[in-house]
Structure formats: structure tokens, C-alpha cells
């Protein structure tokens, strides 16, 4: 079971998390500080229950509930508020909230609510088993028919009308694994990760055409934007895959029967790696990453984060980055940060602590260690030497 706590007050978020984790160590807990952050998390994670604050900056809790309630029908929403006005409670319940509870909540009250949610979730898991098996078999049959159609094989007495009728407007998806090591495992991971993600985001499926090439169809739910879906797909695959991959997503399409030709184009484009256009594209990707790094010293510049900005798997991005710059990603970031620190030490009166923060080291001791390793002296010694010179 996975619970999301949405509240703009960190003390409340962390208090909820500690209380639930202490009483239910097997329940997974995530937190979000804003409705926007929660919306992204709902798309990228499988959430079963949400404790949702009403009053938050930007989009409030009720606005979030109104926006996503039809997309995530299985979620139990518990609206939490410091306001006892009947109108708030009435609106929350109208929007499908399971309950409306008032702050402040004691630990016993939180544990009681979570115990009830866990009991409901466990019962639903049991009841859904037979239905899930039936749906799984039907899905396998539908996907087998689709795969044979794409491959140009005889469908026998089956037709595609039932699949076509479910997807009047849709996007095509493709995942190309870039490594031939552990292809079978990678294929299995992509099918499972993407199948669950597609189910949370709308309706559709994904099938394997070749060992390293998978294609799918997705009709997005009304509240799910294509760019957000694409970002979430790459995030989910990055989290689970250990081999480079490419993710391709078409514009919205309406003619179901053009799918074979569209997928053929996908496949062709996915295996052209070294022509001039693809090389230019690699350079563009690396240049975008470099510009982001140069403008974002104070931010988290982890390989995972920067690779997600250019929509690439970290392993694949790292390889492209080294081809472009001639150095590893971590070494490149460290070198830029040290050069910026050197400039600030020589030409400003900022404190060492402030300079460390400015170049992305919130821990001044860590900054000093990295600086000493690169310059064989501490930042203070470096500055003193510049002043004397």
C-alpha cells in the first residue's frame, strides 16, 4: 500500500509520515508540498490513498481533487483542513473524498484512519484477484492479435474493431533498448513498468515486436497532458532499467489503421544512430545539458536529474556527454564548479560558506575537501594567496 501526504507545511507532512511509518512499517509513504507536485507524483507513482490539505499556495486541495478524481478512480481521498465550515466538507464529499477531517489530528486518530484504509485496501486486493485474472487473459489475447497485425500475420477470425473503438484518438509509443546485454530482462521490465503506467494514465497497452523493440498505444485520460505522460514514462523507465534506451511518442493520432506504417517509421528511426542528423541531435542534447549546468550551479546537478531534463536514460546520456565533452559527467560538473569558486574567491568579498552555496555545495566542509583536492590548498589559503599576489 502506498500513501501520499499533501500539505504545504513541512512539520505536518513529516509528522504524518513518522506516525504512519512507526505504526505501519510495511506501508510506503510519500509526501508533496504542493498540489502541482502531488499531481506529478500521482502520474509517476501508484498511489492508493491521499491525505490532502485544502489550503495550499497555487492550486488548492479541492482544485486538485476536482482535476484528477476521474483519472485516478481507485484512490481513497481524505481531505484534511483547519476549516470546519460545512461548505468545504460538502464540496470535498461531492468531489468524491472518502472523508473530511479537521486539524489538528492526534497520533491515535491518524493511526485509526490508516488502519481503516489498510483494511479496505487488503479486502479490495482479495476481491480483485478473480477479476484481474480474467482481464489479464483478455488483455493477452488482444495484445497477441495486435502484435500479429503489426507483423503482417493472419488474424484468423479475429478483427481489430474492438481495439479501434477504444482508441478514437491516441498516441503511439515505442521503447528501443540500446544494449544487447540482458535484453530479455530489459524487455520484461519495460512491459511491466509501462503497462502499469499506461493503466494509471489512461487506457492502452504495450507489446514486444523484437527483443529490443516494444510498441504501444495510449489514449490519455482527460486530465493527463501528453508532455507530462512522456516525462513520467521516462522517469519510471529510468528508475527500473539498467541499460540505455530510447523512448519515442507520437503526436495525437486518429486513424487507427495507419499504425503499421507509423510503427515502421518508428523502428527505422530508432536504429539509425550514426548518420549526420542523429549526430547533430546528440550534440544538441549535450549542449542543452551544458547550458543548464552553467546556469544552475546552486541546484542539484545529479546525472539522473540532468539526464531527465533532456529525456534520456542516465547511462545513455552519460555516454553522449562524454563523446561531446571528452570528460565524464561528474568530473565536468566539478571542474565548472571549481572554476566558478576560484573566480568568486579572487574577485568578491563573499564568505567561504556563501561561495560554497553559490557553486552548489551546501556543506562548506565538503566544498573545502573538493577544493583542496583540486588546488592543493583550502579556499581560505587560495584567497589569501591571491590577495598577497
C-alpha positions in Angstrom: 0.0 0.0 0.0 1.3 3.5 -0.9 0.0 6.7 0.9 0.7 10.2 -0.3 0.6 13.1 2.2 0.0 16.5 0.6 0.5 19.6 2.8 2.5 22.8 2.3 3.6 22.7 6.0 6.7 20.5 6.3 6.2 19.9 10.0 2.7 18.4 9.3 3.9 16.3 6.4 6.8 14.9 8.3 4.7 14.3 11.4 2.1 12.3 9.4 4.9 10.3 7.8 6.6 9.5 11.1 3.4 8.5 12.8 2.2 6.2 9.9 5.7 4.7 9.4 6.0 3.9 13.1 2.7 2.1 13.3 2.7 0.5 9.8 6.3 -0.2 8.7 5.2 -2.1 5.6 3.2 0.9 4.2 5.1 3.1 1.8 4.8 6.9 2.5 5.4 9.7 0.1 5.0 13.5 0.6 4.3 16.5 -1.6 4.4 20.2 -0.6 2.1 21.5 -3.4 -0.8 20.3 -5.5 1.3 20.5 -8.6 4.0 18.3 -7.0 1.3 15.9 -6.0 -0.2 15.8 -9.5 3.3 14.8 -10.9 3.6 12.1 -8.2 0.2 10.7 -9.0 1.3 10.2 -12.6 4.6 8.7 -11.8 3.7 6.5 -8.8 0.9 4.1 -8.0 -0.9 5.7 -5.0 -3.7 4.1 -3.1 -4.7 6.8 -0.5 -4.1 10.5 -0.2 -4.3 12.8 2.8 -4.9 16.1 1.1 -4.7 19.6 2.7 -7.2 22.2 1.4 -5.3 25.4 1.9 -2.1 25.5 -0.1 -0.5 28.2 -2.3 -1.3 28.0 -6.0 -3.7 25.2 -6.7 -5.6 24.3 -3.5 -6.5 20.7 -2.5 -10.1 20.8 -3.7 -9.0 22.1 -7.1 -6.5 19.2 -7.3 -9.2 16.7 -6.4 -11.6 18.2 -9.0 -8.9 17.9 -11.6 -7.8 14.4 -11.1 -10.7 12.5 -9.5 -11.9 10.9 -12.8 -8.3 9.9 -13.8 -7.4 8.1 -10.6 -10.7 6.5 -9.6 -9.3 3.9 -7.3 -7.6 6.3 -4.9 -9.1 7.0 -1.4 -9.0 10.7 -0.7 -9.1 12.0 2.8 -9.3 15.8 2.9 -7.7 17.5 5.9 -8.5 21.0 6.8 -8.3 23.5 9.6 -11.6 24.9 8.5 -14.8 23.5 9.9 -17.2 25.3 7.5 -19.9 22.9 6.2 -19.4 24.2 2.6 -15.8 22.9 2.5 -16.8 19.5 3.7 -19.8 19.4 1.4 -17.6 20.2 -1.7 -15.0 17.6 -0.7 -17.5 14.9 -0.4 -19.2 15.9 -3.6 -15.8 15.6 -5.4 -15.5 12.0 -4.1 -13.5 12.4 -0.9 -13.8 9.4 1.4 -13.8 11.6 4.4 -13.2 15.2 5.7 -11.2 15.6 8.9 -10.2 18.6 10.9 -6.7 19.7 12.0 -5.0 19.2 14.4 -5.0 15.4 14.3 -3.6 13.3 17.1 -1.4 10.3 16.5 -4.1 7.9 17.6 -6.6 9.5 15.1 -4.1 9.2 12.3 -3.3 5.6 13.1 -7.1 4.8 13.3 -7.7 6.3 9.8 -4.8 4.5 8.3 -5.8 1.2 9.8 -9.2 1.5 8.2 -7.6 2.4 4.9 -5.3 -0.6 5.1 -8.2 -3.0 5.9 -10.2 -1.7 2.9 -7.2 -2.0 0.6 -6.4 -5.6 1.7 -10.1 -6.6 1.1 -10.1 -5.0 -2.3 -6.9 -6.8 -3.2 -8.5 -10.1 -2.3 -11.8 -9.3 -4.2 -10.0 -8.1 -7.3 -8.0 -11.4 -7.8 -10.5 -13.3 -9.9 -11.5 -10.2 -11.9 -7.8 -9.3 -12.5 -7.1 -12.8 -13.9 -10.0 -12.6 -16.3 -8.9 -9.2 -17.5 -5.3 -10.3 -17.8 -6.3 -13.2 -20.1 -8.4 -10.8 -22.2 -5.5 -8.4 -22.5 -3.1 -11.1 -23.5 -5.5 -12.1 -26.3 -6.0 -8.5 -27.5 -2.3 -7.8 -27.5 -1.5 -11.0 -29.3 -3.9 -10.0 -32.1 -2.4 -6.5 -32.2 1.1 -7.9 -32.5 0.2 -10.3 -35.3 -1.5 -7.4 -37.2 1.6 -5.2 -36.9 3.8 -8.1 -38.1 1.5 -8.6 -41.1 0.4 -12.1 -39.9 -3.0 -13.7 -40.5 -5.6 -12.8 -37.7 -7.9 -15.7 -38.5 -11.4 -14.9 -37.3 -10.3 -12.0 -35.0 -10.8 -8.4 -36.1 -9.5 -5.1 -34.8 -12.8 -3.3 -34.4 -12.9 -3.7 -30.6 -9.4 -2.3 -30.2 -10.0 0.5 -32.7 -13.2 1.6 -31.0 -11.3 2.0 -27.7 -8.8 4.4 -29.3 -10.5 7.0 -31.4 -7.6 9.4 -30.6 -4.4 8.0 -29.3 -0.6 8.3 -29.2 1.8 5.6 -30.3 4.7 4.7 -28.0 8.0 2.9 -28.7 10.8 1.9 -26.5 14.1 0.8 -28.1 16.7 -0.9 -25.8 20.2 0.2 -26.8 22.1 -2.7 -25.3 22.1 -6.3 -26.2 23.1 -7.4 -22.8 20.2 -8.7 -20.7 17.7 -7.9 -23.4 15.2 -10.4 -22.1 15.2 -8.9 -18.6 15.0 -5.3 -20.1 12.1 -6.3 -22.3 10.3 -7.8 -19.3 10.9 -4.7 -17.2 9.7 -2.3 -20.0 6.4 -4.3 -20.4 5.6 -4.4 -16.7 6.6 -0.8 -16.0 4.9 0.7 -19.0 1.8 -1.5 -18.7 1.2 -0.2 -15.1 2.0 3.4 -16.1 -0.4 3.3 -19.1 -3.1 1.9 -16.9 -2.7 4.8 -14.4 -2.7 7.4 -17.2 -5.5 6.3 -19.5 -6.1 3.1 -21.5 -3.8 1.2 -23.8 -1.1 -1.4 -23.9 2.4 -2.2 -24.9 3.8 -5.3 -26.7 7.2 -6.6 -27.8 7.8 -6.8 -31.5 11.5 -7.7 -31.4 13.6 -8.5 -28.4 14.8 -4.9 -28.0 11.9 -3.0 -29.6 8.5 -2.5 -27.9 5.5 -0.6 -29.2 2.3 0.6 -27.5 -0.9 2.6 -27.8 -2.2 5.0 -25.2 -5.4 7.0 -25.1 -4.7 9.5 -22.3 -7.2 10.3 -19.6 -8.7 13.8 -20.0 -6.6 15.3 -17.2 -3.3 13.8 -18.4 -1.2 16.0 -20.7 1.0 14.3 -23.3 4.2 16.1 -22.2 3.6 15.1 -18.6 2.9 11.5 -19.6 6.1 11.4 -21.6 8.1 12.8 -18.7 6.6 10.3 -16.3 7.3 7.4 -18.7 11.0 8.3 -18.9 11.2 8.8 -15.2 9.6 5.3 -14.5 11.9 3.6 -17.0 15.0 5.4 -15.7 14.2 4.1 -12.2 13.9 0.5 -13.3 16.1 -0.1 -16.3 19.9 -0.5 -16.1 20.5 -0.4 -19.9 20.3 2.6 -22.2 17.1 3.1 -24.1 15.2 5.5 -26.3 11.6 6.5 -25.7 9.5 7.7 -28.7 6.0 9.1 -28.5 3.9 10.3 -31.5 1.6 13.3 -31.7 -2.0 12.5 -31.2 -3.4 10.3 -34.0 -6.9 9.5 -35.1 -6.5 6.9 -37.9 -6.0 3.5 -36.2 -5.3 1.7 -39.4 -2.1 3.8 -40.1 -0.5 2.2 -37.1 1.6 -0.4 -39.0 3.2 2.3 -41.2 3.7 4.6 -38.2 5.5 1.9 -36.3 7.6 1.0 -39.3 8.8 4.7 -39.3 9.4 4.4 -35.5 11.6 1.3 -36.0 13.6 2.8 -38.8 14.3 6.0 -36.9 15.2 4.1 -33.8 18.0 2.1 -35.5 19.7 5.0 -37.3 22.3 6.0 -34.8 25.3 7.4 -36.6 24.0 9.4 -39.6 24.6 13.2 -39.6 21.1 14.1 -38.3 21.5 11.8 -35.2 25.0 13.1 -34.5 23.7 16.7 -34.7 20.9 15.7 -32.3 23.4 14.2 -29.9 25.4 17.4 -29.9 22.2 19.4 -29.3 21.3 17.2 -26.3 24.8 17.6 -24.8 24.8 21.4 -25.4 21.4 21.8 -23.7 22.7 19.9 -20.7 25.9 22.0 -20.6 23.9 25.3 -20.7 21.7 24.0 -17.9 24.7 23.1 -15.8 26.3 26.5 -16.3 23.2 28.4 -15.3 22.3 26.1 -12.3 25.3 25.9 -10.1 23.3 26.1 -6.9 20.8 23.4 -7.9 21.0 19.6 -7.7 23.1 18.6 -10.8 23.0 14.8 -10.4 23.4 12.8 -13.5 19.8 11.4 -13.1 18.3 14.9 -12.8 20.1 16.4 -15.8 19.6 13.4 -18.0 15.8 13.6 -17.3 15.8 17.2 -18.4 16.9 16.1 -21.9 14.6 13.0 -21.7 17.4 10.4 -21.8 18.4 7.4 -19.8 21.3 8.3 -17.4 23.6 5.6 -18.9 22.9 6.7 -22.5 23.2 10.4 -21.6 26.5 9.8 -19.8 27.9 8.2 -22.9 26.7 11.0 -25.2 28.0 13.6 -22.8 31.5 12.1 -22.7 31.5 11.9 -26.5 30.7 15.6 -26.7 33.0 16.9 -23.9 35.8 14.4 -23.7 35.3 14.0 -20.0 33.0 12.2 -17.6 29.8 14.0 -16.4 30.8 14.2 -12.7 34.3 15.4 -13.5 32.9 18.1 -15.9 30.5 19.4 -13.2 33.1 19.5 -10.5 35.6 21.3 -12.8 33.0 24.0 -13.7 32.1 24.5 -10.0 35.7 24.8 -9.0 36.4 27.4 -11.8 33.4 29.4 -10.6 34.6 29.1 -7.0 38.1 30.3 -8.0 36.6 33.3 -9.7 34.5 34.3 -6.7 37.4 33.8 -4.3 39.6 36.1 -6.3 37.1 38.8 -7.2 34.5 39.0 -4.4 34.2 39.5 -0.7 31.7 36.8 -0.2 32.3 34.4 2.7 33.6 30.9 2.0 30.3 29.5 3.2 28.3 31.7 0.7 30.7 30.9 -2.1 30.2 27.2 -1.4 26.4 27.5 -1.6 26.7 29.6 -4.7 28.6 26.9 -6.6 26.4 24.1 -5.4 27.9 22.9 -2.1 25.5 23.5 0.8 28.0 21.7 3.1 31.1 24.0 3.4 33.2 21.1 4.7 32.5 19.1 1.6 33.3 22.1 -0.6 36.6 22.6 1.2 37.5 18.9 0.7 36.8 19.1 -3.0 38.6 22.4 -3.4 41.7 21.1 -1.6 41.7 18.0 -3.8 41.8 20.2 -6.9 44.0 23.1 -5.8 46.2 21.5 -3.0 45.0 24.2 -0.6 41.9 25.4 1.2 39.6 28.1 -0.2 40.9 30.5 2.5 44.5 29.8 1.6 43.8 30.2 -2.0 42.1 33.6 -1.4 45.0 34.8 0.9 47.5 33.9 -1.8 45.5 35.9 -4.4 45.4 38.9 -2.1 49.2 38.8 -1.5 49.8 38.4 -5.2 
